[in-house]
Amino acid sequence: MKKLIAFLLAALALPVQAMMVKHELGETELTETPKKVVALDWALTETVLSLGVTPEGVADEDGYRTWVGEPKLPESVVNVGSRREPNLELLAEIKPDVILISKHMSPVYQQLSAIAPTLVYSIYSESKTPMANAVSVTEQLGRVLNQEAQAKAVIEATTARLKQNGDKVLASASGQKPLMFVRFINDKTLRIHSEGSLAQDTMTVMGLKNDWQEPTNLWGFTTAGIEKMAEHQSSNVMIFGPLTADERQKLTASPLWQAMAFTRSDAVYELPAIWTFGGLVSAQRFSDHITQLLIQN
């Protein structure tokens, strides 16, 4: 027994074994499970919070609260600058154990790595598979942050929720019509989301159909004129909101928009603020709001 106790004490006295973490720009060594986490991408911030970990710092915290919203960002979290230009001096003062960025921030990777170990994970990429990427990033961050059980729970909850919501929509009167997801840039131009978007992948899991099949960019949308909507008048149209009073007035005053069949049949719906480039929690919120809007009609 004395030998066993001595062995256990010796094992506890050993330093924590370093972990080599693979990410999109190579491998990075972590000497222990990170406690002070800084996330410079909103989708990664969302994912970290979904794992039950409160980040030490995030980029554009006000924007996160406005456009992402869920999971809630505690008031204690430090704003470390913008997503494009983080405050490097403040980051050095915080002394994070790890910094999380997407590949879109790779130009500052070396500067950030000089401050703390920096891991690179992207949900939106040339693969155009944001849902699969969000699942993979959740799993990887679960391992890095020692939250593997929570990561598994988030993934399973997302799949179950989307499928349950999809069944509800398909059983409703509106469920057989295809969908269109649009965001107005101005009264003549909009972004239409399809392949490579979170909206598309959410619809796919729900068993719903997207009526827009045109080529999209890396972020999963096409920029088009409002007249293109005339080719999709039998759709349920989901507008990414919230619309301003001016935007709403211009739509009301637009003869073209008012002439569309979806407008005349009250098949236009306005979504609340949901981050269109988010992770699994954003997908859940998409699904919930799509379902609520369609089954109440």
N, C-alpha and C positions, 0 to 999 in steps of 0.2 A: 504493500500500500504506500509506504514512504517513497519507493522508487517511482510509482505512478504519479504521486503528487509532485515530486521533484521534476518529472518529465513534463507535466502539464504547466508548471510554473515556468519552466525553461521555454516551452512553446509560446506562452503568453508574452514572454520577454523579447521574443524575436520581432524584428521590424515587420510591418505589413508587407506582404509580397507585392511587388510592383505588377501592374496590369497593363499590358499593351493593348490599346484600343485601335481597331481599324476604323477609318472613316474615309471620306471622299478625297482627301488630299494626302493620304498616307496612313502612318501609324503614329500614335502619341502615347507616351508612358504616363500613367497615373500611379502615384505611389500609394494612394489609399482612396477610399470612396469619397468623392467630392462632397463637401458640406456647403461651401460658398459658391453658388452657381450663378453665372451671368449669362443671359440669353439675349442675343442681338437680333433675333428674328421672331416675329409674332407667332408663327406656327410652332416654333420650338418652345417659346414661352408658354403657349397653350398646352403643349405636350408635357412639359416639366410640371406645370401646375396640376394637370390631370393625374400625374403620378403621386400626388400628395407632397410634392417638394415645393417650398417657397423660394424662388430665386432671390439672390442678394441684390441683383440689379437687372434691369431690362432697358431696351431702347424704346424711345417714344412711348412712355407709359400712358400719357393722356390719349394717344391714338389707339393704344391697345384697349383702353377702357371704353372708347367710343365705338370702335369697329369690331373688336373681337368680343369683349364683354365677359365671356365664359371660357374657362373658369375665372372667378373673380380674382383680381390682382390686389393683394393686401396693401394697405397704405404704407407699410414699412419698407416696401421695395424701393430701391434707389433708381432714379432715372439717370441713365449713363449716356445721354445724348441721343442723336438721331440714329436711325438704322443705317443710313448711308455714311455718316461721320460720327462714330462714337467718340466720347471724350476719353482719350487715351490716358491723360493725366489722372482723371478720376478713377479709371479702371485700375491703374497702378496703385492708387491709394486704397482701394477696396481690397486688393490682394485676393482675387478669387482663386478657388481651387481649380476651376475649369471655366472656359468661355465656350459658348455654343453659337455657331454661325451657320448660315447656308452657303452654298457654293457661290452665290451671287455676290458674296462679300470677300471672295478669295483675294482681291488685290491688297487687302489689309491683313491677310492671314499671318504673314511673317511678323508684322508689328504686334499683333495680338498675341502671337506665340511667345514673343519676348516678355510679355507680361505674365501669362499663365498658360498652361496646357490648353490648346484650342482644338475643338472637335468640329468637324464639318458634316452636316447632314442636310439634305435638300428634299423637300416633299414635291416641289415643282421642278421638273427637269425635262430633258429631251425625251425621256422614256414615256412621258405623258400618262403616267399611272399614279396619280396623287394618292388614291386610297391605299394601294399596295405599298407605296412609299411611306405613307403615314403609319401604317401598321409596322413596317420594318423599323422606322425611326423610333416608334414607341417601344418596340422590343429592345432595340439597342440602348436607348436611354434608360430603360428599366434595368438593364445589366449594369450600366455605368453608375447609376445612382442607387444600386442595390434595392430596386423596387420592382423586381421581376413579377411577383405575384400581382401587384397593382397593375402593371402593364398588361398582363394577361386578362385581368378583369375588365380593363377599359376596352380592349380589342373585342372581347366576347360580348360586352354590353352594346358596343356600337353595331356589330353585325346583327344581334338579336333585335335591337331597336329599329334598325332600318328595314329589316324583313317584316317585322310586325306592322310597322307603319305602311309599308308597301301593300300588305294584304288588306289593310283598312281602305286605302285609296282605290285599289282594284275592285273592291266590293261596292264602291260608291258610284253614284250616277256620273261623276266626272272622271272616273278612273280609266275609261277606255280612250280618252283623248290624249294625243301626244302633248308634250310640254315644250315651252320655249323659255329660256332664262336670259333676261336682258338687263343691261345697265345703261341708262341714258348718259351720253357725254354732253350732248346739247339737244335741242329740239329736232335736229335733223340727223344726228349720228348716234349710234349705240354699239355697245359690245354685246355680242351674242355668245353665250358659253356652250361649249360642246366638248369634243374629244380633248382630254388632258385637263379638264376642269374638275373641281370638287363637285360641282353640281351634276356633271355627267356621271361621275363614278357613284355618287349617292343615288341617283336615279337607277343606275344599273343594278345595284344591290337591292333596291326597292322593287325592281321588276317593271319599272316605268320606261317610257320611250321618249327620247329627245327628238324633236322634229327637225332640228338644225344639224345637217350633216356636211357642212362646208369645211374646208381646211381651217385649222386654228393655229395660233402661235404657241410658244412654249408654255404660256400661262393658261392655255385652254380656251381662248376666245377669239372671235373674228370681229373686226371693226367694220361696220356696214351702215349704209344709209337706211333710214326708217322705211323707205319704200320697199325694201326686201321683205318686210313683214307681211306684205300683201300676198306673198307666196305661201304663207303659213297661217291662214285665217281660221283654220279649224282647230287650232291649238289652244290649250290653256296657257296663258302668258303670265310668267312670274317676273315681276320687276324688282330688281334689287333696290331696296330703299335704305333709309327713308327719303322720299322725294321732298324737295323744298316746296313751299307754297308757289313759288314762281314756276318751277318745273311742272307742278300739277296743273297750273293755270294754262301753261303753253300746250300741254296735252289736250286739255279740255277745248282749247281754241283751235286745235289742228284739224282741219277738214279731213285730211288723209287718215289720221289716227281714229277719228270718230266714225269714219266710213268702214273701218275694218270690222269683219264679222265677229271677231273675238270681243271687240269693244261693245258692239250692239247686243251681244248675247251675255254680257257681264261675265266674261271668262278672263278678265284681267285682274291680277292679284298683286298687291304690294307687300314685299317681305320687309321685316325690320332689319336693322343693322346686323349683318352676319358677315364674318370675314370670308370672302370668296376664295382666299388663298390660305385657308387654315388647315387644321388637322382633324383628328377623329371627333373631337368635341364639336367643332364647327359642322362636321357632317351630320352629327346627331341633331344639332339645332336646325340645319337645313331641312332634314327629314321631318322633324316635328312640325315646323311651320308649314311646309308643303302639305302635310297631312291635315293639319287644322284648317287650312284655307280651303282645301278641296272637299273634305267630307262635310263641311258646314253648308256647302252650296246646294 
